[in-house]
Amino acid sequence: MGYAQVRAVAVVGMAGQLVVVESDVASGLPCLVMSGLPDAALTQSRDRVRAAVVNSGETWPQRRLTVNLLPAHLPKHGSSFDLAVAMSLLAAVGAVPAEALREAVLIGELGLDGAVRPVRGVLPAVLAAMRHGLRYAVVPAANAVEAALVPGIVVKATDTLRRLIDFLRCDGQLLDPPPAAAVDEPPLLDLADVVGQDRGRRAVELAAAGGHNLALFGPPGAGKTMLAQRLPTVLPPLDDAAALEVTAVHSLAGTLPAESPLITLRHSTGETS
């Protein structure tokens, strides 16, 4: 009775893989079947999507609904597919125009009340969409600043499913990402301030010059942390590509500051022992 597809992104490791979320509406007993190797969180989106659609004022189709996620062999995990699943179903039944979603990627988790909630990994997901030639990305409002860091793609945000439906029906507008706030970075500690520690300083300088990993061992108070904290001062600054890559790691970990997410300074990581 109806078919539609929209785009989402599966993040595997640090790389995003474009996923086509296709929906088919057919006659039969009312049910929703999901295929394409969804994990438990994604399988449970059936209940979240249904409640979000109904609580957004739309009618849930009393038909046999099939949602497939392509490529079917790629495992999909997490709740970031909720928004794409909901819109593909609504497009399949003709509630929203499917053509308007052809060049967009949809990312977001749905609450039962229809709210669009933030998810991890939005930055690498939008990067993958841009590299696949998509023109638009619709993301949760709380992830908008992060997504807007990606050049070459138009980012719009929504806080509710209702807002996106109204936009597609030309009855409303999506949200623009707010400008990133300027955040004062703490001053870096300079390796030149270290007196003595000739072997430790040389190890830090060699690691920085050669791009090597560095492990520091010694008793408490030997100066391991002091040297490690000063390693970034002898490293070259991050270029734009490296800054996006580092920021993508923080996006996947869920540690990006909401107001100014781009990581532009190098920091030493790990623990000394």
Buried (B, 14 or more C-beta within 10 A) or exposed (E): EBBBBBBBBBBBEEEBBBBBBBBBBEEEEEEBEBEBBBEEBBEBBBEBBBBBBEBBEBEBBEBBBBBBBBEEEEEBBBBBBBBBBBBBBBBBBEBBBBEBBBBBBBBBBBBEEBBBBBBBBBBBBBBBBBBBEBEBBBBBBBBBBBBBBBEEBBBBBBBBBBBBBBBBEEEEEBBEBEEBEEEEEEEBBEBEEBEEBEEBBEBBEEBBEEEEEBEBEEEEEBBBBBBBBBBBBBBEEBEEEBBBBBBBBBBBEEEBBBEBBBBBEBEBEEEBE
